[in-house]
């Protein structure tokens, strides 16, 4: 159906139906874009917390710095 035929039909729809049409079109566009963007998962790097020694050391240092600046009540 050509766009010139479709537009008058869409304009004559009730408000609720227009919203449903918009939602339908957005979901269709999302699916098309996702299909184009996805490649096999083995091509994406996967981060894991295992062997993240630098991150752990950074967090421990940050906690020690905060502990020096802020008096933390006992039992917390």
N, CA, C and O atoms as CSV, one atom per row, in Angstrom:
chain,resi,resn,atom,element,x,y,z
A,1,UNK,N,N,0.850,-1.174,0.000
A,1,UNK,CA,C,0.000,0.000,0.000
A,1,UNK,C,C,0.896,1.237,0.000
A,1,UNK,O,O,1.767,1.368,0.860
A,2,UNK,N,N,0.696,2.119,-0.929
A,2,UNK,CA,C,1.522,3.334,-0.986
A,2,UNK,C,C,1.250,4.247,0.220
A,2,UNK,O,O,0.164,4.231,0.800
A,3,UNK,N,N,2.235,5.017,0.566
A,3,UNK,CA,C,2.129,5.925,1.703
A,3,UNK,C,C,0.997,6.932,1.512
A,3,UNK,O,O,0.346,7.320,2.482
A,4,UNK,N,N,0.758,7.353,0.283
A,4,UNK,CA,C,-0.305,8.335,0.014
A,4,UNK,C,C,-1.684,7.771,0.351
A,4,UNK,O,O,-2.593,8.522,0.708
A,5,UNK,N,N,-1.843,6.456,0.240
A,5,UNK,CA,C,-3.107,5.823,0.615
A,5,UNK,C,C,-3.176,5.570,2.128
A,5,UNK,O,O,-4.250,5.591,2.728
A,6,UNK,N,N,-2.037,5.336,2.707
A,6,UNK,CA,C,-1.973,4.968,4.125
A,6,UNK,C,C,-2.201,6.164,5.055
A,6,UNK,O,O,-2.871,6.028,6.078
A,7,UNK,N,N,-1.658,7.315,4.715
A,7,UNK,CA,C,-1.748,8.486,5.592
A,7,UNK,C,C,-3.185,8.920,5.890
A,7,UNK,O,O,-3.498,9.155,7.058
A,8,UNK,N,N,-4.060,9.036,4.917
A,8,UNK,CA,C,-5.447,9.410,5.253
A,8,UNK,C,C,-6.123,8.393,6.175
A,8,UNK,O,O,-6.899,8.762,7.057
A,9,UNK,N,N,-5.821,7.119,5.961
A,9,UNK,CA,C,-6.389,6.079,6.823
A,9,UNK,C,C,-5.905,6.250,8.253
A,9,UNK,O,O,-6.688,6.158,9.199
A,10,UNK,N,N,-4.599,6.501,8.407
A,10,UNK,CA,C,-4.046,6.707,9.743
A,10,UNK,C,C,-4.631,7.950,10.409
A,10,UNK,O,O,-4.909,7.939,11.608
A,11,UNK,N,N,-4.818,9.005,9.648
A,11,UNK,CA,C,-5.375,10.234,10.204
A,11,UNK,C,C,-6.806,10.040,10.696
A,11,UNK,O,O,-7.233,10.717,11.632
A,12,UNK,N,N,-7.537,9.143,10.090
A,12,UNK,CA,C,-8.937,8.935,10.471
A,12,UNK,C,C,-9.101,8.004,11.685
A,12,UNK,O,O,-10.205,7.845,12.204
A,13,UNK,N,N,-8.007,7.400,12.124
A,13,UNK,CA,C,-8.081,6.489,13.269
A,13,UNK,C,C,-8.371,7.245,14.559
A,13,UNK,O,O,-7.996,8.409,14.696
A,14,UNK,N,N,-9.040,6.584,15.512
A,14,UNK,CA,C,-9.203,7.182,16.828
A,14,UNK,C,C,-7.841,7.295,17.541
A,14,UNK,O,O,-6.881,6.612,17.186
A,15,UNK,N,N,-7.788,8.154,18.528
A,15,UNK,CA,C,-6.538,8.436,19.238
A,15,UNK,C,C,-5.868,7.156,19.766
A,15,UNK,O,O,-4.668,6.962,19.577
A,16,UNK,N,N,-6.634,6.300,20.418
A,16,UNK,CA,C,-6.077,5.072,20.992
A,16,UNK,C,C,-5.471,4.176,19.912
A,16,UNK,O,O,-4.427,3.560,20.128
A,17,UNK,N,N,-6.112,4.103,18.769
A,17,UNK,CA,C,-5.586,3.285,17.671
A,17,UNK,C,C,-4.299,3.881,17.108
A,17,UNK,O,O,-3.383,3.152,16.728
A,18,UNK,N,N,-4.237,5.221,17.057
A,18,UNK,CA,C,-3.010,5.868,16.589
A,18,UNK,C,C,-1.849,5.531,17.510
A,18,UNK,O,O,-0.737,5.285,17.043
A,19,UNK,N,N,-2.098,5.518,18.815
A,19,UNK,CA,C,-1.044,5.167,19.775
A,19,UNK,C,C,-0.592,3.732,19.549
A,19,UNK,O,O,0.605,3.448,19.588
A,20,UNK,N,N,-1.532,2.825,19.313
A,20,UNK,CA,C,-1.174,1.432,19.046
A,20,UNK,C,C,-0.344,1.303,17.773
A,20,UNK,O,O,0.591,0.504,17.720
A,21,UNK,N,N,-0.678,2.079,16.757
A,21,UNK,CA,C,0.095,2.051,15.512
A,21,UNK,C,C,1.524,2.531,15.767
A,21,UNK,O,O,2.483,1.934,15.277
A,22,UNK,N,N,1.658,3.606,16.534
A,22,UNK,CA,C,2.996,4.138,16.848
A,22,UNK,C,C,3.794,3.099,17.631
A,22,UNK,O,O,4.964,2.865,17.331
A,23,UNK,N,N,3.171,2.473,18.633
A,23,UNK,CA,C,3.866,1.448,19.413
A,23,UNK,C,C,4.288,0.276,18.530
A,23,UNK,O,O,5.390,-0.253,18.675
A,24,UNK,N,N,3.422,-0.117,17.633
A,24,UNK,CA,C,3.744,-1.209,16.720
A,24,UNK,C,C,4.938,-0.846,15.840
A,24,UNK,O,O,5.864,-1.641,15.675
A,25,UNK,N,N,4.908,0.367,15.275
A,25,UNK,CA,C,6.002,0.785,14.398
A,25,UNK,C,C,7.326,0.906,15.158
A,25,UNK,O,O,8.377,0.528,14.639
A,26,UNK,N,N,7.278,1.421,16.361
A,26,UNK,CA,C,8.501,1.532,17.164
A,26,UNK,C,C,9.064,0.153,17.462
A,26,UNK,O,O,10.274,-0.052,17.372
A,27,UNK,N,N,8.209,-0.789,17.814
A,27,UNK,CA,C,8.703,-2.141,18.103
A,27,UNK,C,C,9.286,-2.791,16.851
A,27,UNK,O,O,10.274,-3.521,16.934
A,28,UNK,N,N,8.685,-2.533,15.700
A,28,UNK,CA,C,9.227,-3.068,14.448
A,28,UNK,C,C,10.604,-2.477,14.152
A,28,UNK,O,O,11.523,-3.189,13.748
A,29,UNK,N,N,10.734,-1.173,14.357
A,29,UNK,CA,C,12.032,-0.517,14.128
A,29,UNK,C,C,13.090,-1.045,15.089
A,29,UNK,O,O,14.237,-1.263,14.700
A,30,UNK,N,N,12.701,-1.247,16.341
A,30,UNK,CA,C,13.649,-1.789,17.312
A,30,UNK,C,C,14.138,-3.164,16.878
A,30,UNK,O,O,15.336,-3.445,16.920
A,31,UNK,N,N,13.218,-4.012,16.464
A,31,UNK,CA,C,13.602,-5.366,16.030
A,31,UNK,C,C,14.549,-5.312,14.835
A,31,UNK,O,O,15.535,-6.047,14.784
A,32,UNK,N,N,14.253,-4.455,13.894
A,32,UNK,CA,C,15.102,-4.353,12.702
A,32,UNK,C,C,16.502,-3.876,13.078
A,32,UNK,O,O,17.492,-4.400,12.569
A,33,UNK,N,N,16.590,-2.886,13.964
A,33,UNK,CA,C,17.897,-2.369,14.353
A,33,UNK,C,C,18.674,-3.394,15.150
A,33,UNK,O,O,19.879,-3.543,14.948
A,34,UNK,N,N,18.011,-4.107,16.055
A,34,UNK,CA,C,18.697,-5.107,16.871
A,34,UNK,C,C,19.239,-6.209,15.983
A,34,UNK,O,O,20.365,-6.668,16.176
A,35,UNK,N,N,18.456,-6.632,15.022
A,35,UNK,CA,C,18.909,-7.689,14.115
A,35,UNK,C,C,20.149,-7.229,13.356
A,35,UNK,O,O,21.075,-8.014,13.149
A,36,UNK,N,N,20.174,-5.968,12.941
A,36,UNK,CA,C,21.327,-5.457,12.200
A,36,UNK,C,C,22.547,-5.301,13.093
A,36,UNK,O,O,23.674,-5.496,12.637
A,37,UNK,N,N,22.337,-4.946,14.378
A,37,UNK,CA,C,23.458,-4.669,15.266
A,37,UNK,C,C,24.055,-5.913,15.895
A,37,UNK,O,O,25.241,-5.930,16.227
A,38,UNK,N,N,23.253,-6.952,16.064
A,38,UNK,CA,C,23.752,-8.138,16.762
A,38,UNK,C,C,24.679,-8.961,15.880
A,38,UNK,O,O,24.429,-9.169,14.693
A,39,UNK,N,N,25.729,-9.408,16.486
A,39,UNK,CA,C,26.628,-10.371,15.860
A,39,UNK,C,C,26.805,-11.498,16.855
A,39,UNK,O,O,26.388,-11.356,18.005
A,40,UNK,N,N,27.391,-12.588,16.472
A,40,UNK,CA,C,27.531,-13.708,17.408
A,40,UNK,C,C,28.199,-13.270,18.713
A,40,UNK,O,O,29.125,-12.459,18.696
A,41,UNK,N,N,27.723,-13.811,19.859
A,41,UNK,CA,C,28.224,-13.354,21.157
A,41,UNK,C,C,29.721,-13.569,21.363
A,41,UNK,O,O,30.338,-12.852,22.150
A,42,UNK,N,N,30.307,-14.525,20.685
A,42,UNK,CA,C,31.729,-14.765,20.891
A,42,UNK,C,C,32.595,-13.604,20.383
A,42,UNK,O,O,33.793,-13.558,20.661
A,43,UNK,N,N,31.997,-12.675,19.646
A,43,UNK,CA,C,32.742,-11.528,19.149
A,43,UNK,C,C,32.790,-10.383,20.157
A,43,UNK,O,O,33.566,-9.442,19.990
A,44,UNK,N,N,31.953,-10.459,21.215
A,44,UNK,CA,C,31.911,-9.405,22.211
A,44,UNK,C,C,32.784,-9.780,23.398
A,44,UNK,O,O,32.709,-10.909,23.883
A,45,UNK,N,N,33.609,-8.856,23.874
A,45,UNK,CA,C,34.385,-9.169,25.084
A,45,UNK,C,C,33.445,-9.246,26.284
A,45,UNK,O,O,32.511,-8.454,26.406
A,46,UNK,N,N,33.699,-10.188,27.147
A,46,UNK,CA,C,32.882,-10.351,28.349
A,46,UNK,C,C,33.749,-10.068,29.555
A,46,UNK,O,O,34.796,-10.691,29.733
A,47,UNK,N,N,33.319,-9.129,30.389
A,47,UNK,CA,C,34.073,-8.809,31.581
A,47,UNK,C,C,33.656,-9.741,32.697
A,47,UNK,O,O,32.487,-10.110,32.807
A,48,UNK,N,N,34.603,-10.117,33.514
A,48,UNK,CA,C,34.332,-10.974,34.653
A,48,UNK,C,C,35.073,-10.413,35.857
A,48,UNK,O,O,36.177,-9.888,35.712
A,49,UNK,N,N,34.479,-10.518,37.049
A,49,UNK,CA,C,35.170,-10.020,38.239
A,49,UNK,C,C,36.356,-10.888,38.643
A,49,UNK,O,O,37.189,-10.457,39.440
A,50,UNK,N,N,36.444,-12.085,38.115
A,50,UNK,CA,C,37.568,-12.955,38.437
A,50,UNK,C,C,38.855,-12.353,37.875
A,50,UNK,O,O,38.885,-11.853,36.751
A,51,UNK,N,N,39.877,-12.409,38.651
A,51,UNK,CA,C,41.186,-11.859,38.292
A,51,UNK,C,C,41.156,-10.343,38.097
A,51,UNK,O,O,41.972,-9.790,37.360
A,52,UNK,N,N,40.211,-9.676,38.761
A,52,UNK,CA,C,40.135,-8.211,38.693
A,52,UNK,C,C,40.852,-7.633,39.913
A,52,UNK,O,O,40.269,-6.883,40.695
A,53,UNK,N,N,42.111,-7.991,40.057
A,53,UNK,CA,C,42.892,-7.599,41.224
A,53,UNK,C,C,43.037,-6.084,41.308
A,53,UNK,O,O,42.934,-5.514,42.394
A,54,UNK,N,N,43.274,-5.431,40.187
A,54,UNK,CA,C,43.431,-3.975,40.198
A,54,UNK,C,C,42.165,-3.288,40.700
A,54,UNK,O,O,42.245,-2.309,41.442
A,55,UNK,N,N,41.012,-3.787,40.305
A,55,UNK,CA,C,39.749,-3.196,40.743
A,55,UNK,C,C,39.573,-3.386,42.243
A,55,UNK,O,O,39.156,-2.461,42.939
A,56,UNK,N,N,39.881,-4.562,42.742
A,56,UNK,CA,C,39.752,-4.835,44.177
A,56,UNK,C,C,40.699,-3.950,44.978
A,56,UNK,O,O,40.314,-3.407,46.014
A,57,UNK,N,N,41.925,-3.802,44.508
A,57,UNK,CA,C,42.890,-2.946,45.209
A,57,UNK,C,C,42.419,-1.490,45.211
A,57,UNK,O,O,42.559,-0.790,46.214
A,58,UNK,N,N,41.869,-1.046,44.099
A,58,UNK,CA,C,41.357,0.318,44.015
A,58,UNK,C,C,40.218,0.560,44.989
A,58,UNK,O,O,40.159,1.610,45.629
A,59,UNK,N,N,39.309,-0.408,45.107
A,59,UNK,CA,C,38.202,-0.271,46.051
A,59,UNK,C,C,38.700,-0.266,47.489
A,59,UNK,O,O,38.229,0.529,48.303
A,60,UNK,N,N,39.649,-1.145,47.812
A,60,UNK,CA,C,40.193,-1.177,49.171
A,60,UNK,C,C,40.880,0.135,49.519
A,60,UNK,O,O,40.748,0.624,50.641
A,61,UNK,N,N,41.607,0.706,48.575
A,61,UNK,CA,C,42.277,1.984,48.816
A,61,UNK,C,C,41.247,3.087,49.029
A,61,UNK,O,O,41.407,3.924,49.916
A,62,UNK,N,N,40.199,3.091,48.227
A,62,UNK,CA,C,39.161,4.100,48.363
A,62,UNK,C,C,38.468,3.982,49.722
A,62,UNK,O,O,38.199,4.997,50.365
A,63,UNK,N,N,38.178,2.763,50.163
A,63,UNK,CA,C,37.555,2.562,51.472
A,63,UNK,C,C,38.478,3.013,52.598
A,63,UNK,O,O,38.022,3.611,53.573
A,64,UNK,N,N,39.763,2.733,52.470
A,64,UNK,CA,C,40.725,3.164,53.495
A,64,UNK,C,C,40.794,4.689,53.554
A,64,UNK,O,O,40.866,5.260,54.642
A,65,UNK,N,N,40.775,5.350,52.402
A,65,UNK,CA,C,40.801,6.821,52.364
A,65,UNK,C,C,39.562,7.400,53.041
A,65,UNK,O,O,39.663,8.360,53.805
A,66,UNK,N,N,38.405,6.825,52.766
A,66,UNK,CA,C,37.166,7.304,53.372
A,66,UNK,C,C,37.199,7.074,54.877
A,66,UNK,O,O,36.774,7.932,55.650
A,67,UNK,N,N,37.696,5.933,55.284
A,67,UNK,CA,C,37.763,5.599,56.707
A,67,UNK,C,C,38.660,6.585,57.447
A,67,UNK,O,O,38.371,6.927,58.594
A,68,UNK,N,N,39.734,7.048,56.824
A,68,UNK,CA,C,40.629,8.022,57.450
A,68,UNK,C,C,39.945,9.374,57.600
A,68,UNK,O,O,40.166,10.071,58.591
A,69,UNK,N,N,39.119,9.753,56.631
A,69,UNK,CA,C,38.478,11.066,56.651
A,69,UNK,C,C,37.215,11.110,57.501
A,69,UNK,O,O,36.862,12.168,58.023
A,70,UNK,N,N,36.536,9.989,57.647
A,70,UNK,CA,C,35.254,9.957,58.338
A,70,UNK,C,C,35.360,9.035,59.536
A,70,UNK,O,O,35.840,7.907,59.424
A,71,UNK,N,N,34.911,9.517,60.681
A,71,UNK,CA,C,34.909,8.665,61.860
A,71,UNK,C,C,33.674,7.791,61.799
A,71,UNK,O,O,32.548,8.288,61.824
A,72,UNK,N,N,33.886,6.496,61.719
A,72,UNK,CA,C,32.776,5.537,61.629
A,72,UNK,C,C,32.520,4.994,63.022
A,72,UNK,O,O,33.436,4.467,63.655
A,73,UNK,N,N,31.277,5.113,63.518
A,73,UNK,CA,C,30.964,4.591,64.856
A,73,UNK,C,C,31.169,3.089,64.926
A,73,UNK,O,O,30.995,2.386,63.930
A,74,UNK,N,N,31.537,2.600,66.095
A,74,UNK,CA,C,31.736,1.159,66.263
A,74,UNK,C,C,30.424,0.413,66.077
A,74,UNK,O,O,29.359,0.926,66.420
A,75,UNK,N,N,30.496,-0.763,65.552
A,75,UNK,CA,C,29.312,-1.579,65.337
A,75,UNK,C,C,28.629,-1.335,64.000
A,75,UNK,O,O,27.588,-1.927,63.714
A,76,UNK,N,N,29.214,-0.463,63.177
A,76,UNK,CA,C,28.622,-0.199,61.863
A,76,UNK,C,C,29.437,-0.895,60.819
A,76,UNK,O,O,29.122,-0.811,59.632
